[in-house]
């Protein structure tokens, strides 16, 4: 199974003779065993299997294995949301007194997690502009730095990570490179091929694709050497809760995802519901069909916006004159850039409100990456907790409109937006 199209449909679940063709929903918290020794081996991590759904569930495993196959990793962990995936991944590397470096051009919820919540826990985030020179990024790194964080396609700024730059810096300092691949999905970009070590997803978005299931995923690339690296004592020191095992030694290149599951998920419990995993698996089965359509519709709309008098600027890397277009060509499959189109509307907040009210096909929802087109004004919704200064730093000016372009007719999509723009300027 080599084609990603086939993996979207078939990977993750291989029914044996007489078993259900479709991944079953295992709606059980517990699993029965014949002997206490068998159960004990599971708790000691000496045997593989299921004993409590907080740690693992067969339905969740089907989703984990599918997305892991799509990304090309060594293991994955399904979580309750994209935010919990990011939180678990961070805490798998960092403790109080540690720090990490992150692009400031990231999703507003992630920005707040990094700038506020983790700060209260004693973990410092040092922000840099996505396009900052290597020297500036390196100046943020010290002996307590644990990783660098980027988004493949920044939500909603639309900027694309320079994987070559961030990967070179990470390797130079022996740091994990972590990437949120939510907007591009592994169908458009596979960050492990460009030096990323850990990927997180909000599976709520394109992986589900139908706005039915909140969820997240962590995927381990298995391409980072934790053993002997002094930056990572959590992987090199004996873990007393597992009789002194050393994760980097005992689990090799899968030590990150193993520890995330048996320590992070064990203690924090942010597990995905099996029903949500089942629905997300159904979504991924059409990922290879939906992402080209999202991208084609997104490009058609971005081109229509370029020359519109009510538009100050358009951000979509699929446009040939976009500053990130060369990165899209370099890192993305067939140049696809998904369906998120951001633009600046003339007239600021007032015009943004008129525009949203005038739309017919697009609906105002706190969501993105749905088969149905939707719209949001981040400055008054997802990013409203940020000051004007923070908005600018995050690449989300007050006049930014984020359009999530669905899989409807491109003509209908474009006409709806153009008609609403006319109303916005009255």
KELUM-903097 format. One record per residue (C-alpha): residue in one letter; y, x, z; residue number from 1. Coordinates in steps of 0.2 Angstrom, whole numbers, plus 5000, padded with zeros to 4 digits. Example, Ala and Ser with C-alpha at 12.3 -4.5 7.8 and 13.67 -1.06 7.14 Angstrom:
REM residues 2
<atom 'A',<4978,5062,5039>,1>;
<atom 'S',<4995,5068,5036>,2>;
This chain:
REM residues 426
<atom 'X',<5000,5000,5000>,1>;
<atom 'X',<5015,5010,4994>,2>;
<atom 'X',<5027,4998,4987>,3>;
<atom 'X',<5040,4992,4999>,4>;
<atom 'X',<5039,4975,4990>,5>;
<atom 'X',<5021,4974,4995>,6>;
<atom 'X',<5024,4980,5012>,7>;
<atom 'X',<5036,4966,5015>,8>;
<atom 'X',<5023,4953,5011>,9>;
<atom 'X',<5007,4962,5018>,10>;
<atom 'X',<5010,4975,5030>,11>;
<atom 'X',<5008,4972,5049>,12>;
<atom 'X',<4993,4961,5049>,13>;
<atom 'X',<4976,4963,5041>,14>;
<atom 'X',<4964,4949,5045>,15>;
<atom 'X',<4946,4953,5047>,16>;
<atom 'X',<4932,4942,5040>,17>;
<atom 'X',<4934,4924,5046>,18>;
<atom 'X',<4951,4927,5055>,19>;
<atom 'X',<4967,4917,5051>,20>;
<atom 'X',<4975,4923,5035>,21>;
<atom 'X',<4992,4920,5043>,22>;
<atom 'X',<4997,4930,5058>,23>;
<atom 'X',<4993,4919,5073>,24>;
<atom 'X',<5005,4914,5087>,25>;
<atom 'X',<4997,4921,5103>,26>;
<atom 'X',<5007,4910,5116>,27>;
<atom 'X',<4999,4918,5131>,28>;
<atom 'X',<5006,4929,5145>,29>;
<atom 'X',<4990,4937,5150>,30>;
<atom 'X',<4973,4943,5143>,31>;
<atom 'X',<4956,4942,5152>,32>;
<atom 'X',<4945,4957,5155>,33>;
<atom 'X',<4927,4958,5161>,34>;
<atom 'X',<4929,4973,5173>,35>;
<atom 'X',<4943,4980,5184>,36>;
<atom 'X',<4940,4997,5177>,37>;
<atom 'X',<4945,4991,5160>,38>;
<atom 'X',<4961,4984,5166>,39>;
<atom 'X',<4965,4999,5176>,40>;
<atom 'X',<4963,5010,5161>,41>;
<atom 'X',<4976,4999,5152>,42>;
<atom 'X',<4988,5001,5167>,43>;
<atom 'X',<4986,5020,5166>,44>;
<atom 'X',<4989,5021,5148>,45>;
<atom 'X',<4971,5028,5145>,46>;
<atom 'X',<4966,5014,5133>,47>;
<atom 'X',<4975,5003,5120>,48>;
<atom 'X',<4976,4984,5122>,49>;
<atom 'X',<4985,4970,5129>,50>;
<atom 'X',<4986,4965,5147>,51>;
<atom 'X',<5003,4957,5149>,52>;
<atom 'X',<5015,4950,5136>,53>;
<atom 'X',<5030,4959,5143>,54>;
<atom 'X',<5022,4975,5138>,55>;
<atom 'X',<5013,4969,5122>,56>;
<atom 'X',<5008,4954,5112>,57>;
<atom 'X',<4997,4953,5097>,58>;
<atom 'X',<5010,4942,5087>,59>;
<atom 'X',<5024,4954,5092>,60>;
<atom 'X',<5013,4968,5087>,61>;
<atom 'X',<5012,4961,5069>,62>;
<atom 'X',<5031,4961,5068>,63>;
<atom 'X',<5032,4978,5075>,64>;
<atom 'X',<5019,4985,5063>,65>;
<atom 'X',<5027,4977,5048>,66>;
<atom 'X',<5044,4984,5052>,67>;
<atom 'X',<5037,5001,5056>,68>;
<atom 'X',<5029,5001,5040>,69>;
<atom 'X',<5045,4996,5031>,70>;
<atom 'X',<5055,5010,5039>,71>;
<atom 'X',<5041,5023,5038>,72>;
<atom 'X',<5040,5027,5057>,73>;
<atom 'X',<5026,5030,5070>,74>;
<atom 'X',<5029,5015,5080>,75>;
<atom 'X',<5040,5000,5084>,76>;
<atom 'X',<5045,4989,5099>,77>;
<atom 'X',<5051,4971,5097>,78>;
<atom 'X',<5064,4966,5109>,79>;
<atom 'X',<5074,4950,5114>,80>;
<atom 'X',<5089,4954,5104>,81>;
<atom 'X',<5098,4967,5094>,82>;
<atom 'X',<5108,4971,5109>,83>;
<atom 'X',<5093,4974,5120>,84>;
<atom 'X',<5085,4985,5107>,85>;
<atom 'X',<5101,4996,5108>,86>;
<atom 'X',<5102,4996,5127>,87>;
<atom 'X',<5083,5000,5129>,88>;
<atom 'X',<5085,5014,5116>,89>;
<atom 'X',<5100,5021,5125>,90>;
<atom 'X',<5092,5021,5142>,91>;
<atom 'X',<5076,5029,5135>,92>;
<atom 'X',<5087,5045,5132>,93>;
<atom 'X',<5102,5044,5144>,94>;
<atom 'X',<5105,5043,5163>,95>;
<atom 'X',<5120,5042,5174>,96>;
<atom 'X',<5130,5058,5171>,97>;
<atom 'X',<5125,5059,5153>,98>;
<atom 'X',<5135,5056,5138>,99>;
<atom 'X',<5133,5052,5119>,100>;
<atom 'X',<5143,5052,5103>,101>;
<atom 'X',<5146,5037,5093>,102>;
<atom 'X',<5155,5031,5077>,103>;
<atom 'X',<5169,5020,5082>,104>;
<atom 'X',<5166,5009,5067>,105>;
<atom 'X',<5152,4999,5074>,106>;
<atom 'X',<5148,4980,5079>,107>;
<atom 'X',<5160,4974,5092>,108>;
<atom 'X',<5146,4969,5104>,109>;
<atom 'X',<5139,4987,5103>,110>;
<atom 'X',<5157,4994,5105>,111>;
<atom 'X',<5159,4985,5121>,112>;
<atom 'X',<5142,4989,5128>,113>;
<atom 'X',<5146,5008,5125>,114>;
<atom 'X',<5164,5008,5131>,115>;
<atom 'X',<5163,4996,5146>,116>;
<atom 'X',<5145,4992,5152>,117>;
<atom 'X',<5137,5009,5150>,118>;
<atom 'X',<5153,5017,5157>,119>;
<atom 'X',<5150,5007,5173>,120>;
<atom 'X',<5132,5014,5174>,121>;
<atom 'X',<5139,5032,5173>,122>;
<atom 'X',<5134,5035,5154>,123>;
<atom 'X',<5149,5040,5144>,124>;
<atom 'X',<5152,5036,5126>,125>;
<atom 'X',<5163,5048,5116>,126>;
<atom 'X',<5169,5039,5100>,127>;
<atom 'X',<5173,5047,5084>,128>;
<atom 'X',<5179,5040,5067>,129>;
<atom 'X',<5165,5038,5055>,130>;
<atom 'X',<5174,5050,5043>,131>;
<atom 'X',<5179,5063,5056>,132>;
<atom 'X',<5176,5081,5051>,133>;
<atom 'X',<5160,5090,5058>,134>;
<atom 'X',<5171,5101,5069>,135>;
<atom 'X',<5179,5086,5078>,136>;
<atom 'X',<5162,5078,5081>,137>;
<atom 'X',<5155,5094,5088>,138>;
<atom 'X',<5169,5096,5100>,139>;
<atom 'X',<5163,5080,5109>,140>;
<atom 'X',<5145,5088,5112>,141>;
<atom 'X',<5141,5097,5128>,142>;
<atom 'X',<5125,5101,5138>,143>;
<atom 'X',<5124,5083,5144>,144>;
<atom 'X',<5125,5075,5127>,145>;
<atom 'X',<5109,5065,5123>,146>;
<atom 'X',<5111,5058,5105>,147>;
<atom 'X',<5123,5053,5091>,148>;
<atom 'X',<5124,5034,5086>,149>;
<atom 'X',<5129,5027,5069>,150>;
<atom 'X',<5128,5011,5059>,151>;
<atom 'X',<5121,5012,5041>,152>;
<atom 'X',<5134,4999,5036>,153>;
<atom 'X',<5146,4996,5049>,154>;
<atom 'X',<5149,4978,5054>,155>;
<atom 'X',<5161,4972,5050>,156>;
<atom 'X',<5171,4987,5044>,157>;
<atom 'X',<5159,4990,5030>,158>;
<atom 'X',<5159,5009,5031>,159>;
<atom 'X',<5144,5019,5027>,160>;
<atom 'X',<5137,5033,5038>,161>;
<atom 'X',<5137,5050,5031>,162>;
<atom 'X',<5119,5054,5035>,163>;
<atom 'X',<5120,5072,5029>,164>;
<atom 'X',<5134,5076,5040>,165>;
<atom 'X',<5128,5068,5056>,166>;
<atom 'X',<5110,5074,5053>,167>;
<atom 'X',<5116,5092,5051>,168>;
<atom 'X',<5126,5091,5067>,169>;
<atom 'X',<5111,5083,5077>,170>;
<atom 'X',<5099,5096,5071>,171>;
<atom 'X',<5111,5110,5075>,172>;
<atom 'X',<5112,5105,5093>,173>;
<atom 'X',<5095,5098,5096>,174>;
<atom 'X',<5101,5080,5097>,175>;
<atom 'X',<5093,5063,5093>,176>;
<atom 'X',<5101,5054,5079>,177>;
<atom 'X',<5101,5035,5082>,178>;
<atom 'X',<5105,5023,5068>,179>;
<atom 'X',<5108,5004,5068>,180>;
<atom 'X',<5100,4999,5051>,181>;
<atom 'X',<5103,4980,5053>,182>;
<atom 'X',<5114,4976,5039>,183>;
<atom 'X',<5106,4987,5026>,184>;
<atom 'X',<5088,4984,5031>,185>;
<atom 'X',<5074,4996,5026>,186>;
<atom 'X',<5073,4987,5009>,187>;
<atom 'X',<5091,4995,5005>,188>;
<atom 'X',<5090,5011,5016>,189>;
<atom 'X',<5077,5020,5025>,190>;
<atom 'X',<5087,5031,5037>,191>;
<atom 'X',<5072,5042,5042>,192>;
<atom 'X',<5072,5050,5025>,193>;
<atom 'X',<5090,5056,5029>,194>;
<atom 'X',<5087,5064,5046>,195>;
<atom 'X',<5088,5049,5058>,196>;
<atom 'X',<5076,5050,5072>,197>;
<atom 'X',<5077,5032,5080>,198>;
<atom 'X',<5082,5016,5072>,199>;
<atom 'X',<5087,5000,5080>,200>;
<atom 'X',<5089,4982,5072>,201>;
<atom 'X',<5095,4965,5076>,202>;
<atom 'X',<5081,4956,5068>,203>;
<atom 'X',<5091,4941,5070>,204>;
<atom 'X',<5100,4945,5054>,205>;
<atom 'X',<5092,4949,5037>,206>;
<atom 'X',<5075,4952,5044>,207>;
<atom 'X',<5074,4934,5049>,208>;
<atom 'X',<5086,4929,5036>,209>;
<atom 'X',<5086,4911,5041>,210>;
<atom 'X',<5096,4910,5057>,211>;
<atom 'X',<5081,4904,5067>,212>;
<atom 'X',<5076,4918,5079>,213>;
<atom 'X',<5086,4930,5090>,214>;
<atom 'X',<5077,4947,5091>,215>;
<atom 'X',<5078,4966,5090>,216>;
<atom 'X',<5068,4981,5086>,217>;
<atom 'X',<5067,4999,5090>,218>;
<atom 'X',<5058,5010,5077>,219>;
<atom 'X',<5053,5028,5081>,220>;
<atom 'X',<5053,5040,5067>,221>;
<atom 'X',<5041,5052,5075>,222>;
<atom 'X',<5052,5066,5068>,223>;
<atom 'X',<5060,5074,5083>,224>;
<atom 'X',<5053,5087,5095>,225>;
<atom 'X',<5056,5082,5113>,226>;
<atom 'X',<5043,5094,5120>,227>;
<atom 'X',<5052,5108,5128>,228>;
<atom 'X',<5069,5102,5124>,229>;
<atom 'X',<5080,5104,5140>,230>;
<atom 'X',<5091,5090,5135>,231>;
<atom 'X',<5077,5077,5138>,232>;
<atom 'X',<5069,5079,5155>,233>;
<atom 'X',<5063,5061,5155>,234>;
<atom 'X',<5051,5066,5141>,235>;
<atom 'X',<5046,5083,5149>,236>;
<atom 'X',<5045,5080,5168>,237>;
<atom 'X',<5030,5071,5175>,238>;
<atom 'X',<5032,5053,5177>,239>;
<atom 'X',<5026,5048,5194>,240>;
<atom 'X',<5023,5029,5190>,241>;
<atom 'X',<5009,5035,5178>,242>;
<atom 'X',<5001,5048,5189>,243>;
<atom 'X',<5012,5063,5183>,244>;
<atom 'X',<5009,5061,5164>,245>;
<atom 'X',<5022,5070,5153>,246>;
<atom 'X',<5027,5059,5138>,247>;
<atom 'X',<5031,5073,5126>,248>;
<atom 'X',<5015,5081,5130>,249>;
<atom 'X',<5003,5067,5131>,250>;
<atom 'X',<5010,5056,5117>,251>;
<atom 'X',<5016,5069,5105>,252>;
<atom 'X',<5027,5062,5091>,253>;
<atom 'X',<5026,5044,5097>,254>;
<atom 'X',<5033,5048,5114>,255>;
<atom 'X',<5049,5040,5112>,256>;
<atom 'X',<5043,5023,5107>,257>;
<atom 'X',<5028,5024,5120>,258>;
<atom 'X',<5041,5027,5134>,259>;
<atom 'X',<5052,5014,5128>,260>;
<atom 'X',<5038,5001,5130>,261>;
<atom 'X',<5029,5007,5145>,262>;
<atom 'X',<5045,5012,5155>,263>;
<atom 'X',<5060,5003,5148>,264>;
<atom 'X',<5052,4987,5143>,265>;
<atom 'X',<5041,4987,5159>,266>;
<atom 'X',<5056,4988,5170>,267>;
<atom 'X',<5069,4978,5160>,268>;
<atom 'X',<5058,4965,5152>,269>;
<atom 'X',<5069,4961,5137>,270>;
<atom 'X',<5053,4956,5127>,271>;
<atom 'X',<5054,4945,5111>,272>;
<atom 'X',<5046,4928,5112>,273>;
<atom 'X',<5030,4927,5101>,274>;
<atom 'X',<5037,4912,5092>,275>;
<atom 'X',<5052,4922,5087>,276>;
<atom 'X',<5041,4936,5081>,277>;
<atom 'X',<5031,4924,5071>,278>;
<atom 'X',<5046,4917,5062>,279>;
<atom 'X',<5054,4934,5059>,280>;
<atom 'X',<5038,4940,5051>,281>;
<atom 'X',<5040,4925,5039>,282>;
<atom 'X',<5057,4930,5035>,283>;
<atom 'X',<5052,4948,5031>,284>;
<atom 'X',<5040,4942,5019>,285>;
<atom 'X',<5054,4937,5007>,286>;
<atom 'X',<5065,4952,5012>,287>;
<atom 'X',<5062,4960,4995>,288>;
<atom 'X',<5067,4944,4986>,289>;
<atom 'X',<5083,4940,4996>,290>;
<atom 'X',<5091,4957,4998>,291>;
<atom 'X',<5094,4960,4979>,292>;
<atom 'X',<5102,4942,4978>,293>;
<atom 'X',<5113,4945,4993>,294>;
<atom 'X',<5119,4961,4985>,295>;
<atom 'X',<5122,4954,4968>,296>;
<atom 'X',<5131,4939,4975>,297>;
<atom 'X',<5141,4951,4987>,298>;
<atom 'X',<5146,4962,4972>,299>;
<atom 'X',<5152,4947,4962>,300>;
<atom 'X',<5163,4941,4976>,301>;
<atom 'X',<5170,4958,4980>,302>;
<atom 'X',<5175,4960,4961>,303>;
<atom 'X',<5183,4943,4961>,304>;
<atom 'X',<5193,4947,4977>,305>;
<atom 'X',<5200,4964,4970>,306>;
<atom 'X',<5213,4956,4959>,307>;
<atom 'X',<5217,4941,4970>,308>;
<atom 'X',<5235,4940,4975>,309>;
<atom 'X',<5231,4933,4993>,310>;
<atom 'X',<5220,4949,4996>,311>;
<atom 'X',<5228,4965,5003>,312>;
<atom 'X',<5212,4975,5002>,313>;
<atom 'X',<5193,4973,4999>,314>;
<atom 'X',<5179,4983,5008>,315>;
<atom 'X',<5162,4983,4999>,316>;
<atom 'X',<5153,4999,4995>,317>;
<atom 'X',<5146,4992,4979>,318>;
<atom 'X',<5163,4992,4971>,319>;
<atom 'X',<5165,5008,4960>,320>;
<atom 'X',<5182,5012,4967>,321>;
<atom 'X',<5177,5010,4986>,322>;
<atom 'X',<5178,5026,4996>,323>;
<atom 'X',<5160,5024,5001>,324>;
<atom 'X',<5153,5020,4984>,325>;
<atom 'X',<5146,5038,4982>,326>;
<atom 'X',<5136,5036,4998>,327>;
<atom 'X',<5129,5019,4993>,328>;
<atom 'X',<5123,5027,4977>,329>;
<atom 'X',<5116,5042,4986>,330>;
<atom 'X',<5107,5033,5001>,331>;
<atom 'X',<5104,5015,4995>,332>;
<atom 'X',<5090,5008,4984>,333>;
<atom 'X',<5097,5003,4967>,334>;
<atom 'X',<5115,5004,4974>,335>;
<atom 'X',<5112,4987,4983>,336>;
<atom 'X',<5125,4985,4998>,337>;
<atom 'X',<5119,4969,5005>,338>;
<atom 'X',<5129,4953,5007>,339>;
<atom 'X',<5143,4958,5019>,340>;
<atom 'X',<5160,4958,5011>,341>;
<atom 'X',<5176,4961,5021>,342>;
<atom 'X',<5194,4959,5015>,343>;
<atom 'X',<5211,4959,5022>,344>;
<atom 'X',<5220,4942,5020>,345>;
<atom 'X',<5239,4941,5017>,346>;
<atom 'X',<5247,4932,5031>,347>;
<atom 'X',<5237,4939,5045>,348>;
<atom 'X',<5230,4927,5059>,349>;
<atom 'X',<5238,4911,5053>,350>;
<atom 'X',<5232,4914,5035>,351>;
<atom 'X',<5215,4918,5041>,352>;
<atom 'X',<5214,4902,5051>,353>;
<atom 'X',<5220,4892,5035>,354>;
<atom 'X',<5207,4901,5024>,355>;
<atom 'X',<5192,4897,5036>,356>;
<atom 'X',<5197,4878,5037>,357>;
<atom 'X',<5198,4877,5018>,358>;
<atom 'X',<5181,4883,5015>,359>;
<atom 'X',<5167,4871,5009>,360>;
<atom 'X',<5152,4881,5006>,361>;
<atom 'X',<5155,4894,5019>,362>;
<atom 'X',<5153,4889,5037>,363>;
<atom 'X',<5162,4896,5052>,364>;
<atom 'X',<5147,4903,5063>,365>;
<atom 'X',<5145,4918,5075>,366>;
<atom 'X',<5132,4925,5063>,367>;
<atom 'X',<5129,4936,5048>,368>;
<atom 'X',<5115,4940,5036>,369>;
<atom 'X',<5109,4922,5033>,370>;
<atom 'X',<5103,4914,5017>,371>;
<atom 'X',<5117,4902,5019>,372>;
<atom 'X',<5135,4909,5017>,373>;
<atom 'X',<5146,4910,5032>,374>;
<atom 'X',<5163,4917,5038>,375>;
<atom 'X',<5170,4924,5053>,376>;
<atom 'X',<5187,4931,5059>,377>;
<atom 'X',<5182,4946,5070>,378>;
<atom 'X',<5199,4948,5079>,379>;
<atom 'X',<5198,4931,5086>,380>;
<atom 'X',<5179,4930,5089>,381>;
<atom 'X',<5166,4944,5090>,382>;
<atom 'X',<5180,4957,5093>,383>;
<atom 'X',<5192,4947,5103>,384>;
<atom 'X',<5189,4957,5119>,385>;
<atom 'X',<5196,4972,5110>,386>;
<atom 'X',<5215,4977,5111>,387>;
<atom 'X',<5225,4979,5095>,388>;
<atom 'X',<5223,4997,5097>,389>;
<atom 'X',<5204,4996,5099>,390>;
<atom 'X',<5203,4984,5084>,391>;
<atom 'X',<5211,4997,5073>,392>;
<atom 'X',<5200,5011,5080>,393>;
<atom 'X',<5185,5001,5076>,394>;
<atom 'X',<5191,4998,5059>,395>;
<atom 'X',<5193,4979,5062>,396>;
<atom 'X',<5212,4975,5059>,397>;
<atom 'X',<5218,4958,5063>,398>;
<atom 'X',<5219,4952,5045>,399>;
<atom 'X',<5200,4956,5042>,400>;
<atom 'X',<5189,4942,5036>,401>;
<atom 'X',<5171,4945,5036>,402>;
<atom 'X',<5161,4935,5023>,403>;
<atom 'X',<5142,4935,5024>,404>;
<atom 'X',<5137,4931,5006>,405>;
<atom 'X',<5121,4920,5005>,406>;
<atom 'X',<5108,4917,4992>,407>;
<atom 'X',<5117,4902,4984>,408>;
<atom 'X',<5124,4902,4966>,409>;
<atom 'X',<5136,4916,4964>,410>;
<atom 'X',<5148,4904,4954>,411>;
<atom 'X',<5149,4892,4969>,412>;
<atom 'X',<5151,4906,4981>,413>;
<atom 'X',<5166,4914,4971>,414>;
<atom 'X',<5174,4897,4968>,415>;
<atom 'X',<5173,4892,4986>,416>;
<atom 'X',<5182,4908,4992>,417>;
<atom 'X',<5195,4908,4978>,418>;
<atom 'X',<5200,4890,4982>,419>;
<atom 'X',<5201,4893,5000>,420>;
<atom 'X',<5213,4908,4997>,421>;
<atom 'X',<5225,4897,4988>,422>;
<atom 'X',<5226,4885,5003>,423>;
<atom 'X',<5228,4900,5015>,424>;
<atom 'X',<5244,4905,5006>,425>;
<atom 'X',<5253,4887,5007>,426>;
